[in-house]
């Protein structure tokens, strides 16, 4: 009986890690494509980084508010 629960817990944990890995890879691919396009159209490296920092700060604020509300 415990073996069944142990396997379920392990499988669920592995699913979470694998899903997070897929999300990270997709986000990196999208970000690299977007950054390359910005650089190709003449944006500076600093402007690209500043744009991502702005997006990350906005997401952080939005997610922090959502967590506070429950």
Buried (B, 14 or more C-beta within 10 A) or exposed (E): EEEEEEEEEEEEEEEEEEEEEEEEEEEEEEEEEEBEEBEEEEBEEEEBEEBBEEEEEEEEEEEEEEEEEE
